[in-house]
Amino acid sequence: PSSEVFELFDRVMIINEGQIAYHGPRASLSDFFSKHAGLNCPPHHNFGDFALYTLQTEPPEVINRLVDGYKAEIADGDANISPAKGGSTVEASTKVSTTSPYRAGFHKQLLMLSKRELRSVVRDPGILLIRYAVILVTGILLACIFHNSGRVASEMFWLTNLRLFQPYFSAVVIMCLMQLFGPAQTAIIRYPEQRMVFLREYTGGMYSVIPYVISKTM
């Protein structure tokens, strides 16, 4: 967000690879980064941009210090809360729920990515029509290739008549290659267009590479 929008936030949550690196007041974010990782935002810079840039460029050791520092502060806060205070107890339960890092499993990632890919295909009728057209043309070509094949008795025994069998076999191989590289080529062309979205979501720990590739090639 822009500096003006970021200043309107009351609380901020920063997640890296499925783990919470910070969750608390926006005003305390600068002190938290300085205390646990020794990172200071340059003057007149948007701290939201600085935090995201830090998570994407700093080594894992620095990010782990932020995650461990947040867990330590949560643990200290829970130890200092008295169970006799109702309001504090509710706040403590809320904080405890944020300490458990959640990362979706492989099947969940694949399901959600497949649903998103299906919605994008439905919203773009042109791509959907092209895919159906490719299937239709492929079926017509196969029908033309094998039309009236096998009606002659000599063609049934292909082991003894390789000259008649070779054109059919070559046609099947070509069609299989078309079916293999056709969807792959479509996916490869679309990868550069969605590269920035993928990098932002991947670095945020939302999903891994394997379910993303599978959802694109299905």
Secondary structure, DSSP 4 states (H G I P E B T S, - for coil): --HHHHHT-SEEEEEETTEEEEEEEGGGHHHHHHHHH---PPTT--HHHHHHHHHHHS-HHHHHHHHHHHHHHHHHHHHT--TT-HHHHHHHHHHHHHHS-----HHHHHHHHHHHHHHHHHH-HHHHHHHHHHHHHHHHHHHHHTTTTT-SHHHH-GGG-HHHHHHHHHHHHHHHHHHHHHHHHHHHHHTGGGHHHHHHHHHTTS--HHHHHHHHH-
